[in-house]
Amino acid sequence: MKGIKEIRNRIRAVDSVSKITQAMRLVAASKMKRAQDFAINSRPYLLHLARIVACLPEEKVLKNLHPFFVPREVKKRCIIAIGTDKGLCGVLNNHLFKAIPEGDICFISVGRKAMQFLGRTGRRLLASFSVNDRVQYHEVLGICDLVSKHYIEGEIDGVEVLYQKFVNTMSYMPTLQKILPMNGFYEEFEAMLGAAKVRREAFERDDRELMFEPGVRPIIDHIAKIFLKYNLHQVLLEAKASEHSARMIAMKNATDSAENLSQSLKLEYNKARQYAITSEIIELAAAAIESH
């Protein structure tokens, strides 16, 4: 049987780990809630964009389509793989990396773990980015500028995002989602409204004959880039919510395991103490008998 002092030290160490993992679980839960709130808070911005789109005459929109909305044959694929910067999030990254398709594909990594995996497996990496837990809108701009440049110049024909889609607090699933080329100007806009749960009736189309300066085409080009940034921003928010959810679950499991181990060690400690006390009593009794 192990010594009492050794068991006591192990109990202290396990209890200390339990407190740390419990604190990390609470932090992850808070960050997950904040990531969900950020996704909801983008709705007013989308409504304002909807009012602008409502002012654009549909026939001019369809005549001046941006390259993002023009279908093309996908020969050169690019995948944006969104992993995490830190570990301690269970099997989230492993399940994501197993979903990476094979073939002649170039990659853009988001997160240190995704960059390390793609480099280790010899994938062609165009660039690597990192975003913080808040996923600020300006952090998306660098990724969108790079993707737009390669897409418009014809260096890539299709862009997809591989990320962990947030289902609920306890589950998430690897998802490969196409973001370029987009389905169509109004189709893409309707999908954005539906994803944000904004009712189309919340704004009305403007039937007046409006003149735009410098013209409709620059406005459509700018809105096309906004569509791309908005879609990628929402994907990153979902990926972050999944990361915090996975970390919260992993830390809860670690806390439960530490508590179970602590209980086992305390039982072993009590047995060791009882054994030591019994041995001392027997020795005292034997010594008293011998003295008589």
Backbone as numpy.savetxt, mean C-alpha at the origin, in Angstrom:
# Nx Ny Nz CAx CAy CAz Cx Cy Cz
15.97 -28.81 34.45 15.13 -27.62 34.45 16.02 -26.37 34.45
15.60 -25.35 33.65 16.39 -24.13 33.56 16.41 -23.39 34.89
17.46 -22.57 35.07 17.57 -21.80 36.29 16.52 -20.71 36.39
16.17 -20.35 37.64 15.13 -19.35 37.87 15.52 -17.99 37.27
16.78 -17.62 37.44 17.24 -16.32 36.93 17.14 -16.27 35.41
17.52 -17.34 34.75 17.46 -17.40 33.28 16.02 -17.27 32.79
15.10 -17.97 33.44 13.68 -17.90 33.04 13.14 -16.49 33.26
13.51 -15.89 34.41 13.02 -14.54 34.73 13.51 -13.52 33.68
14.74 -13.67 33.25 15.28 -12.78 32.21 14.55 -12.95 30.88
14.23 -14.20 30.57 13.49 -14.45 29.33 12.08 -13.86 29.40
11.43 -13.94 30.54 10.09 -13.36 30.71 10.15 -11.85 30.49
11.16 -11.21 31.07 11.30 -9.76 30.90 11.51 -9.39 29.42
12.34 -10.17 28.73 12.62 -9.91 27.32 11.36 -10.08 26.47
10.61 -11.14 26.72 9.39 -11.40 25.95 8.34 -10.34 26.23
8.17 -9.93 27.48 7.21 -8.87 27.82 7.59 -7.55 27.15
8.90 -7.29 27.07 9.36 -6.07 26.40 9.03 -6.10 24.91
9.25 -7.25 24.27 8.91 -7.40 22.84 7.40 -7.24 22.64
6.61 -7.79 23.55 5.16 -7.69 23.46 4.69 -6.24 23.51
5.31 -5.44 24.37 4.94 -4.02 24.45 5.30 -3.28 23.17
6.45 -3.62 22.58 6.88 -2.96 21.34 5.94 -3.31 20.19
5.62 -4.60 20.03 4.74 -5.01 18.93 3.33 -4.46 19.11
2.87 -4.34 20.37 1.56 -3.75 20.62 1.54 -2.29 20.20
2.62 -1.56 20.52 2.72 -0.15 20.13 2.76 -0.02 18.61
3.49 -0.91 17.94 3.57 -0.87 16.48 2.22 -1.19 15.85
1.45 -2.07 16.48 0.11 -2.39 15.96 -0.80 -1.17 16.02
-0.74 -0.44 17.12 -1.57 0.76 17.27 -1.17 1.84 16.28
0.13 1.99 16.05 0.62 2.98 15.08 0.14 2.61 13.67
0.24 1.32 13.32 -0.19 0.86 11.99 -1.69 1.07 11.80
-2.48 0.83 12.85 -3.92 1.04 12.76 -4.24 2.51 12.52
-3.52 3.39 13.20 -3.73 4.82 13.03 -3.37 5.26 11.61
-2.26 4.76 11.07 -1.83 5.12 9.72 -2.79 4.57 8.67
-3.33 3.37 8.90 -4.28 2.80 7.97 -5.54 3.67 7.89
-6.04 4.11 9.04 -7.22 4.97 9.08 -6.94 6.29 8.35
-5.74 6.82 8.53 -5.39 8.08 7.89 -5.32 7.92 6.37
-4.78 6.79 5.89 -4.72 6.54 4.45 -6.12 6.44 3.86
-7.05 5.81 4.57 -8.42 5.73 4.09 -9.06 7.12 4.05
-8.79 7.93 5.05 -9.34 9.29 5.09 -8.83 10.13 3.94
-7.55 9.96 3.58 -6.98 10.72 2.46 -7.72 10.40 1.17
-8.06 9.12 0.98 -8.78 8.72 -0.23 -10.16 9.37 -0.28
-10.80 9.46 0.87 -12.13 10.07 0.92 -12.05 11.58 0.72
-11.00 12.21 1.25 -10.87 13.66 1.18 -10.61 14.17 -0.23
-10.34 13.29 -1.19 -10.10 13.73 -2.56 -11.41 13.99 -3.31
-12.54 13.67 -2.72 -13.82 13.81 -3.41 -14.14 15.26 -3.79
-13.94 16.25 -2.91 -14.22 17.64 -3.33 -13.41 18.06 -4.55
-12.16 17.61 -4.62 -11.33 17.92 -5.79 -11.93 17.30 -7.04
-12.42 16.08 -6.94 -13.02 15.41 -8.09 -14.30 16.10 -8.53
-15.08 16.60 -7.58 -16.29 17.34 -7.93 -15.96 18.63 -8.69
-14.91 19.31 -8.26 -14.49 20.53 -8.95 -14.04 20.20 -10.37
-13.32 19.09 -10.52 -12.90 18.66 -11.85 -14.11 18.31 -12.71
-15.13 17.73 -12.08 -16.35 17.36 -12.81 -17.05 18.60 -13.37
-17.04 19.66 -12.63 -17.68 20.90 -13.11 -16.93 21.45 -14.32
-15.60 21.31 -14.33 -14.81 21.77 -15.47 -15.11 20.91 -16.69
-15.14 19.59 -16.49 -15.42 18.67 -17.60 -16.81 18.93 -18.17
-17.76 19.28 -17.32 -19.12 19.53 -17.77 -19.20 20.72 -18.71
-18.24 21.62 -18.63 -18.24 22.81 -19.50 -17.66 22.52 -20.88
-16.97 21.39 -21.03 -16.33 21.08 -22.31 -17.34 20.48 -23.29
-17.45 21.03 -24.50 -18.36 20.44 -25.49 -17.88 19.05 -25.91
-18.78 18.09 -25.86 -18.39 16.70 -26.08 -17.81 16.46 -27.46
-18.38 17.13 -28.49 -17.88 16.91 -29.85 -16.44 17.39 -30.00
-16.08 18.48 -29.30 -14.70 18.97 -29.38 -13.75 18.09 -28.58
-14.26 17.53 -27.49 -13.44 16.60 -26.71 -13.06 15.38 -27.55
-14.03 14.84 -28.27 -13.79 13.64 -29.06 -12.90 13.92 -30.28
-12.91 15.17 -30.76 -12.06 15.54 -31.89 -10.62 15.80 -31.47
-10.41 16.16 -30.21 -9.08 16.54 -29.73 -8.59 15.59 -28.64
-8.73 14.30 -28.88 -8.35 13.32 -27.87 -6.84 13.34 -27.63
-6.48 13.21 -26.37 -5.08 13.10 -25.98 -4.59 11.68 -26.29
-3.29 11.49 -26.57 -2.77 10.12 -26.84 -3.09 9.12 -25.75
-3.33 9.57 -24.51 -3.67 8.65 -23.42 -4.95 7.88 -23.71
-5.85 8.48 -24.53 -7.16 7.88 -24.76 -7.25 7.16 -26.10
-6.17 7.15 -26.87 -6.17 6.51 -28.18 -5.67 5.07 -28.03
-6.50 4.07 -28.39 -6.06 2.67 -28.25 -4.85 2.39 -29.14
-3.97 1.52 -28.66 -2.82 1.09 -29.46 -2.47 -0.34 -29.09
-1.82 -1.02 -30.01 -1.40 -2.40 -29.75 -0.25 -2.38 -28.74
-0.40 -3.20 -27.71 0.60 -3.21 -26.64 1.68 -4.23 -26.97
2.84 -3.70 -27.42 3.99 -4.56 -27.70 5.04 -4.43 -26.60
5.17 -3.23 -26.04 6.16 -2.97 -24.99 5.43 -2.57 -23.71
5.44 -3.49 -22.74 4.71 -3.26 -21.48 5.62 -2.63 -20.44
4.98 -1.85 -19.59 5.67 -1.29 -18.42 4.78 -1.50 -17.21
5.35 -2.02 -16.13 4.59 -2.28 -14.91 5.18 -1.46 -13.77
4.32 -0.74 -13.08 4.72 -0.02 -11.87 4.45 -0.93 -10.69
5.50 -1.47 -10.08 5.37 -2.40 -8.95 5.47 -1.61 -7.65
4.40 -1.68 -6.85 4.34 -0.90 -5.61 4.54 -1.82 -4.42
5.73 -1.78 -3.83 6.03 -2.54 -2.62 6.10 -1.62 -1.41
6.81 -2.03 -0.39 6.93 -1.23 0.83 8.38 -0.81 1.03
8.58 0.21 1.83 9.93 0.64 2.18 10.47 -0.16 3.36
9.57 -0.62 4.24 9.97 -1.32 5.45 9.37 -2.72 5.47
9.90 -3.54 6.35 9.38 -4.89 6.52 8.35 -4.95 7.63
8.31 -6.10 8.32 7.37 -6.32 9.43 5.92 -6.16 8.99
5.62 -6.60 7.76 4.23 -6.52 7.29 3.76 -7.88 6.77
4.26 -8.94 7.38 3.80 -10.27 7.03 4.23 -10.68 5.62
3.31 -11.34 4.91 3.63 -11.87 3.58 3.16 -10.93 2.47
2.89 -9.69 2.80 2.34 -8.74 1.82 3.24 -8.63 0.59
4.53 -8.38 0.79 5.45 -8.22 -0.34 5.64 -9.53 -1.09
5.75 -10.64 -0.37 5.96 -11.94 -1.03 4.81 -12.29 -1.97
3.59 -12.08 -1.51 2.42 -12.37 -2.35 2.38 -11.44 -3.56
2.79 -10.19 -3.37 2.81 -9.24 -4.49 3.83 -9.65 -5.54
5.02 -10.02 -5.09 6.09 -10.36 -6.03 5.80 -11.65 -6.79
5.04 -12.56 -6.19 4.66 -13.78 -6.89 3.73 -13.49 -8.06
3.04 -12.34 -8.01 2.08 -11.98 -9.06 2.75 -11.23 -10.22
4.06 -10.98 -10.14 4.76 -10.28 -11.22 4.84 -11.20 -12.44
4.32 -10.77 -13.59 4.35 -11.64 -14.77 5.74 -11.74 -15.38
5.96 -12.82 -16.12 7.22 -13.01 -16.83 7.12 -12.40 -18.22
8.25 -12.24 -18.87 8.25 -11.72 -20.23 9.14 -10.50 -20.36
9.15 -9.95 -21.56 9.95 -8.76 -21.86 9.18 -7.53 -21.38
9.37 -7.21 -20.11 8.63 -6.11 -19.47 9.63 -5.21 -18.76
9.43 -3.91 -18.87 10.24 -2.98 -18.08 9.43 -2.57 -16.84
10.14 -2.23 -15.79 9.48 -1.97 -14.51 9.88 -0.61 -13.95
8.94 -0.05 -13.20 9.20 1.11 -12.35 8.84 0.68 -10.94
9.77 0.79 -10.02 9.50 0.33 -8.65 9.13 1.51 -7.76
8.21 1.25 -6.85 7.85 2.20 -5.80 8.04 1.48 -4.48
8.98 1.94 -3.68 9.28 1.27 -2.42 10.58 0.49 -2.51
11.32 0.48 -1.41 12.65 -0.15 -1.39 12.58 -1.66 -1.60
11.56 -2.32 -1.04 11.45 -3.78 -1.17 11.22 -4.19 -2.63
10.39 -3.42 -3.34 10.15 -3.73 -4.76 11.41 -3.52 -5.57
12.16 -2.45 -5.30 13.41 -2.19 -6.02 14.41 -3.33 -5.78
14.53 -3.78 -4.54 15.48 -4.85 -4.22 15.10 -6.15 -4.92
13.81 -6.47 -4.93 13.36 -7.72 -5.56 13.60 -7.68 -7.07
13.23 -6.58 -7.72 13.39 -6.48 -9.17 14.87 -6.53 -9.56
15.72 -5.88 -8.75 17.15 -5.92 -9.03 17.73 -7.31 -8.81
17.26 -7.99 -7.77 17.77 -9.32 -7.44 17.38 -10.36 -8.49
16.21 -10.18 -9.10 15.73 -11.15 -10.09 16.09 -10.75 -11.53
16.87 -9.69 -11.69 17.37 -9.32 -13.01 16.34 -8.70 -13.93
15.28 -8.10 -13.39 14.30 -7.41 -14.22 14.85 -6.06 -14.71
14.32 -5.59 -15.84 14.76 -4.30 -16.39 14.04 -3.18 -15.65
14.80 -2.38 -14.95 14.25 -1.35 -14.08 14.50 0.03 -14.70
13.41 0.73 -15.03 13.54 2.08 -15.60 13.90 3.11 -14.55
13.23 3.04 -13.41 13.45 4.02 -12.34 12.89 3.47 -11.05
13.29 4.10 -9.96 12.81 3.70 -8.64 12.36 4.94 -7.87
11.22 4.82 -7.20 10.68 5.94 -6.44 10.32 5.47 -5.04
10.12 6.44 -4.17 9.70 6.16 -2.80 8.68 7.20 -2.38
7.66 6.78 -1.66 6.65 7.71 -1.16 6.50 7.51 0.35
6.14 8.58 1.05 5.98 8.45 2.49 4.59 7.94 2.84
4.32 7.80 4.12 3.05 7.22 4.55 1.84 8.09 4.20
2.04 9.38 4.06 0.93 10.28 3.75 0.58 10.28 2.26
1.48 9.79 1.42 1.30 9.77 -0.04 0.84 11.14 -0.53
1.71 12.12 -0.41 1.40 13.47 -0.87 1.20 13.46 -2.39
0.30 14.33 -2.86 -0.02 14.36 -4.30 1.20 14.69 -5.14
2.07 15.57 -4.63 3.24 15.96 -5.41 4.23 14.81 -5.59
4.14 13.78 -4.72 5.04 12.64 -4.85 4.71 11.79 -6.07
3.50 11.93 -6.58 3.07 11.15 -7.74 3.58 11.78 -9.04
3.90 13.08 -9.00 4.21 13.82 -10.22 5.42 13.23 -10.95
6.47 12.87 -10.21 7.67 12.34 -10.85 7.38 11.05 -11.60
6.58 10.17 -10.99 6.23 8.90 -11.65 5.41 9.17 -12.91
4.43 10.08 -12.81 3.56 10.38 -13.95 4.33 11.04 -15.09
5.25 11.94 -14.76 6.05 12.60 -15.81 6.89 11.59 -16.57
7.50 10.65 -15.84 8.33 9.63 -16.49 7.48 8.73 -17.38
6.34 8.27 -16.85 5.46 7.39 -17.62 4.93 8.11 -18.85
4.51 9.36 -18.69 3.96 10.13 -19.81 5.00 10.30 -20.91
6.22 10.63 -20.53 7.29 10.84 -21.52 7.53 9.59 -22.35
7.70 8.45 -21.68 7.98 7.20 -22.39 6.78 6.77 -23.24
5.57 7.02 -22.75 4.37 6.59 -23.47 4.15 7.43 -24.72
4.24 8.73 -24.59 4.00 9.62 -25.72 5.07 9.45 -26.79
6.32 9.20 -26.36 7.41 8.99 -27.32 7.40 7.60 -27.95
6.48 6.74 -27.50 6.34 5.41 -28.10 7.32 4.38 -27.58
8.04 4.69 -26.51 8.99 3.73 -25.94 8.28 2.62 -25.18
7.07 2.90 -24.72 6.21 1.87 -24.12 4.80 2.04 -24.69
4.07 0.92 -24.77 2.73 0.96 -25.37 1.61 0.77 -24.35
1.96 0.30 -23.17 0.95 0.08 -22.15 1.57 0.15 -20.77
0.85 0.73 -19.83 1.33 0.87 -18.45 0.31 0.24 -17.51
0.81 -0.64 -16.62 -0.03 -1.28 -15.62 0.57 -1.04 -14.23
-0.27 -1.14 -13.24 0.18 -0.98 -11.86 -0.10 -2.27 -11.11
0.95 -2.81 -10.47 0.80 -4.00 -9.64 0.88 -3.56 -8.18
-0.20 -3.77 -7.44 -0.25 -3.31 -6.05 -1.18 -4.20 -5.25
-1.14 -4.03 -3.94 -2.04 -4.76 -3.05 -3.32 -3.95 -2.88
-4.38 -4.41 -3.50 -5.66 -3.69 -3.43 -6.28 -3.88 -2.06
-6.67 -2.79 -1.43 -7.26 -2.83 -0.09 -8.70 -3.30 -0.19
-9.01 -4.43 0.46 -10.37 -4.97 0.47 -11.09 -4.55 1.74
-10.52 -4.91 2.87 -11.01 -4.45 4.16 -9.85 -4.53 5.16
-10.15 -4.28 6.42 -9.09 -4.22 7.42 -8.30 -5.52 7.52
-8.94 -6.64 7.24 -8.29 -7.93 7.43 -7.79 -8.55 6.14
-8.06 -7.96 5.00 -7.67 -8.62 3.75 -7.29 -7.61 2.66
-6.47 -8.10 1.75 -6.01 -7.33 0.59 -5.65 -8.33 -0.48
-5.54 -7.91 -1.72 -5.27 -8.86 -2.80 -4.38 -8.22 -3.86
-3.37 -8.98 -4.38 -2.53 -8.45 -5.45 -3.37 -8.18 -6.69
-3.22 -6.99 -7.26 -4.04 -6.56 -8.40 -3.15 -5.93 -9.46
-3.35 -6.35 -10.70 -2.65 -5.76 -11.84 -3.68 -4.93 -12.61
-3.52 -3.61 -12.54 -4.52 -2.69 -13.09 -3.91 -1.85 -14.22
-4.62 -1.81 -15.35 -4.15 -1.01 -16.48 -4.46 0.47 -16.24
-3.48 1.34 -16.50 -3.74 2.78 -16.40 -3.49 3.51 -17.72
-2.73 2.90 -18.63 -2.52 3.47 -19.97 -2.46 2.33 -20.97
-3.11 2.47 -22.15 -3.98 3.59 -22.51 -5.29 3.55 -21.73
-5.88 4.71 -21.53 -7.15 4.79 -20.82 -8.29 4.37 -21.75
-9.41 3.99 -21.14 -10.52 3.46 -21.93 -11.18 4.51 -22.82
-11.15 5.73 -22.39 -11.80 6.82 -23.13 -11.99 8.00 -22.19
-12.14 9.18 -22.74 -12.21 10.38 -21.89 -13.38 10.29 -20.92
-14.58 10.14 -21.44 -15.76 10.13 -20.57 -15.89 8.81 -19.81
-15.45 7.71 -20.43 -15.49 6.41 -19.73 -14.58 6.44 -18.50
-13.39 7.02 -18.69 -12.44 7.11 -17.58 -12.98 8.01 -16.49
-13.61 9.09 -16.91 -14.15 10.04 -15.94 -15.28 9.41 -15.14
-16.15 8.67 -15.81 -17.24 7.97 -15.11 -16.69 6.96 -14.12
-15.62 6.26 -14.50 -15.01 5.27 -13.59 -14.44 5.95 -12.36
-13.82 7.13 -12.54 -13.28 7.88 -11.41 -14.39 8.32 -10.46
-15.50 8.79 -11.02 -16.63 9.19 -10.18 -17.19 8.00 -9.41
-17.30 6.85 -10.10 -17.82 5.66 -9.44 -16.92 5.17 -8.33
-15.60 5.19 -8.57 -14.65 4.74 -7.55 -14.69 5.63 -6.32
-14.90 6.93 -6.54 -14.95 7.87 -5.42 -16.37 7.98 -4.83
-17.33 7.21 -5.40 -18.72 7.21 -4.94 -19.33 8.62 -5.00
-19.01 9.31 -6.11 -19.59 10.63 -6.37 -20.68 10.45 -7.40
-21.86 10.95 -7.12 -23.00 10.79 -8.02 -22.87 11.74 -9.20
-23.17 11.25 -10.40 -23.11 12.07 -11.60 -24.09 13.24 -11.50
-25.16 13.05 -10.74 -26.16 14.11 -10.59 -25.65 15.27 -9.74
-24.48 15.10 -9.13 -23.93 16.16 -8.29 -23.50 17.37 -9.11
-23.40 17.23 -10.42 -23.06 18.37 -11.28 -23.89 18.26 -12.55
-24.09 19.37 -13.21 -24.89 19.41 -14.43 -24.03 19.85 -15.59
-24.29 19.27 -16.76 -23.55 19.66 -17.96 -23.99 21.04 -18.40
-23.01 21.85 -18.78 -23.28 23.22 -19.23 -23.50 23.20 -20.74
-24.73 23.55 -21.17 -25.09 23.51 -22.59 -24.83 24.83 -23.32
-24.28 25.80 -22.64 -24.00 27.08 -23.29 -22.84 26.94 -24.28
-22.83 27.81 -25.30 -21.73 27.84 -26.25 -20.60 28.66 -25.63
-19.62 27.99 -25.08 -18.52 28.68 -24.40 -17.28 28.69 -25.29
-16.53 29.78 -25.19 -15.25 29.89 -25.90 -14.12 29.69 -24.91
-13.14 28.91 -25.31 -12.02 28.60 -24.42 -10.74 29.21 -24.99
-10.01 29.85 -24.13 -8.70 30.41 -24.51 -7.62 29.75 -23.65
-6.54 29.28 -24.24 -6.16 29.37 -25.66 -6.88 28.38 -26.57
-7.63 27.41 -26.00 -8.35 26.46 -26.83 -8.73 25.24 -26.02
-9.55 24.38 -26.63 -10.01 23.18 -25.93 -8.88 22.16 -25.79
-8.03 22.04 -26.82 -6.99 21.01 -26.82 -6.04 21.12 -25.63
-5.49 22.34 -25.31 -4.60 22.42 -24.13 -5.31 22.03 -22.84
-6.60 22.34 -22.74 -7.36 21.99 -21.53 -7.51 20.47 -21.44
-7.85 19.84 -22.58 -8.01 18.39 -22.59 -6.68 17.70 -22.26
-5.59 18.22 -22.83 -4.27 17.64 -22.54 -3.95 17.71 -21.06
-4.27 18.86 -20.45 -3.99 19.03 -19.02 -4.87 18.11 -18.18
-6.15 17.99 -18.56 -7.07 17.13 -17.80 -6.67 15.66 -17.94
-6.15 15.27 -19.12 -5.69 13.89 -19.32 -4.58 13.55 -18.33
-3.67 14.49 -18.12 -2.59 14.27 -17.16 -3.13 14.22 -15.73
-4.17 15.03 -15.48 -4.80 14.99 -14.15 -5.44 13.62 -13.90
-6.10 13.07 -14.94 -6.69 11.74 -14.81 -5.64 10.72 -14.41
-4.48 10.76 -15.10 -3.41 9.81 -14.82 -2.89 9.98 -13.39
-2.68 11.22 -12.96 -2.17 11.49 -11.62 -3.17 11.06 -10.56
-4.45 11.35 -10.82 -5.49 10.98 -9.85 -5.57 9.46 -9.69
-5.57 8.74 -10.82 -5.66 7.28 -10.76 -4.47 6.67 -10.01
-3.27 7.16 -10.32 -2.08 6.63 -9.67 -2.05 6.99 -8.19
-2.53 8.19 -7.87 -2.57 8.61 -6.46 -3.51 7.72 -5.66
-4.67 7.40 -6.22 -5.62 6.53 -5.53 -5.05 5.12 -5.34
-4.33 4.63 -6.35 -3.70 3.31 -6.24 -2.67 3.30 -5.12
-1.86 4.35 -5.04 -0.84 4.43 -3.99 -1.48 4.51 -2.61
-2.59 5.22 -2.50 -3.30 5.30 -1.22 -3.81 3.92 -0.80
-4.36 3.18 -1.76 -4.84 1.82 -1.45 -3.69 0.91 -1.05
-2.56 1.04 -1.76 -1.40 0.21 -1.44 -0.89 0.51 -0.03
-0.89 1.79 0.35 -0.46 2.17 1.69 -1.43 1.66 2.75
-2.73 1.74 2.45 -3.73 1.22 3.40 -3.53 -0.29 3.59
-3.24 -1.01 2.50 -2.98 -2.46 2.60 -1.73 -2.74 3.41
-0.68 -1.91 3.19 0.56 -2.09 3.94 0.33 -1.93 5.44
-0.37 -0.87 5.82 -0.61 -0.63 7.25 -1.53 -1.70 7.84
-2.49 -2.17 7.03 -3.37 -3.25 7.48 -2.56 -4.53 7.73
-1.66 -4.86 6.77 -0.84 -6.07 6.92 0.09 -5.95 8.12
0.66 -4.77 8.33 1.56 -4.58 9.48 0.78 -4.67 10.79
-0.43 -4.12 10.80 -1.25 -4.20 12.01 -1.56 -5.66 12.37
-1.91 -6.46 11.36 -2.22 -7.88 11.59 -0.97 -8.63 12.04
0.17 -8.34 11.38 1.42 -9.03 11.73 1.83 -8.70 13.17
1.68 -7.44 13.56 2.07 -7.04 14.91 1.10 -7.61 15.95
-0.17 -7.75 15.57 -1.13 -8.37 16.50 -0.77 -9.83 16.71
-0.43 -10.54 15.63 -0.03 -11.94 15.75 1.24 -12.08 16.59
2.18 -11.14 16.38 3.42 -11.18 17.15 3.15 -10.91 18.63
2.25 -9.98 18.91 1.90 -9.67 20.30 1.24 -10.87 20.97
0.31 -11.52 20.25 -0.36 -12.71 20.80 0.63 -13.84 21.07
1.57 -14.04 20.14 2.58 -15.09 20.33 3.47 -14.79 21.52
3.83 -13.50 21.66 4.68 -13.11 22.79 3.95 -13.32 24.12
2.68 -12.99 24.15 1.90 -13.17 25.38 1.76 -14.65 25.73
1.55 -15.50 24.71 1.45 -16.95 24.96 2.78 -17.50 25.47
3.87 -17.05 24.87 5.19 -17.49 25.31 5.46 -17.02 26.73
5.04 -15.79 27.03 5.24 -15.26 28.38 4.48 -16.09 29.42
3.25 -16.48 29.08 2.47 -17.32 29.99 3.15 -18.68 30.22
3.68 -19.26 29.15 4.38 -20.54 29.27 5.63 -20.41 30.15
6.35 -19.32 29.95 7.56 -19.10 30.74 7.23 -18.86 32.21
6.13 -18.15 32.47 5.73 -17.91 33.86 5.34 -19.22 34.54
4.68 -20.10 33.80 4.34 -21.42 34.35 5.62 -22.21 34.65
6.57 -22.15 33.72 7.84 -22.83 33.93 8.60 -22.21 35.11
8.49 -20.89 35.24 9.15 -20.18 36.34 8.57 -20.61 37.69
7.24 -20.71 37.75 6.59 -21.13 39.00 6.97 -22.56 39.37
7.06 -23.42 38.35 7.47 -24.80 38.61 8.90 -24.84 39.14
9.77 -24.02 38.54 11.17 -23.99 38.98 11.28 -23.48 40.42
10.49 -22.46 40.75 10.50 -21.93 42.12 9.99 -22.97 43.12
8.91 -23.65 42.70 8.34 -24.68 43.57 9.35 -25.81 43.79
10.04 -26.18 42.72 11.06 -27.24 42.81 12.20 -26.81 43.74
12.62 -25.53 43.61 13.71 -25.03 44.44 13.30 -24.98 45.91
12.08 -24.51 46.18 11.59 -24.44 47.57 11.47 -25.83 48.17
10.90 -26.77 47.39 10.76 -28.15 47.88 12.12 -28.77 48.19
13.09 -28.51 47.32 14.44 -29.04 47.54 15.04 -28.49 48.82
14.84 -27.19 49.08 15.37 -26.58 50.30 14.72 -27.18 51.54
13.39 -27.40 51.48 12.67 -27.98 52.62 13.20 -29.38 52.91
13.39 -30.18 51.84 13.90 -31.56 52.01 15.29 -31.54 52.64
16.14 -30.59 52.14 17.50 -30.49 52.70 17.48 -30.10 54.16
16.61 -29.15 54.54 16.49 -28.73 55.95 16.00 -29.89 56.82
15.01 -30.60 56.29 14.45 -31.73 57.04 15.52 -32.83 57.25
16.28 -33.09 56.19 17.34 -34.10 56.28 18.42 -33.68 57.29
18.76 -32.40 57.27 19.78 -31.90 58.19 19.29 -31.98 59.63
17.99 -31.71 59.86 17.44 -31.78 61.22 17.43 -33.20 61.73
17.10 -34.15 60.82 17.08 -35.56 61.23 18.50 -36.03 61.59
19.46 -35.62 60.78 20.85 -36.03 61.04 21.36 -35.46 62.36
20.92 -34.24 62.70 21.39 -33.62 63.96 20.85 -34.35 65.17
19.74 -35.02 65.05 19.16 -35.77 66.16 19.76 -37.16 66.19
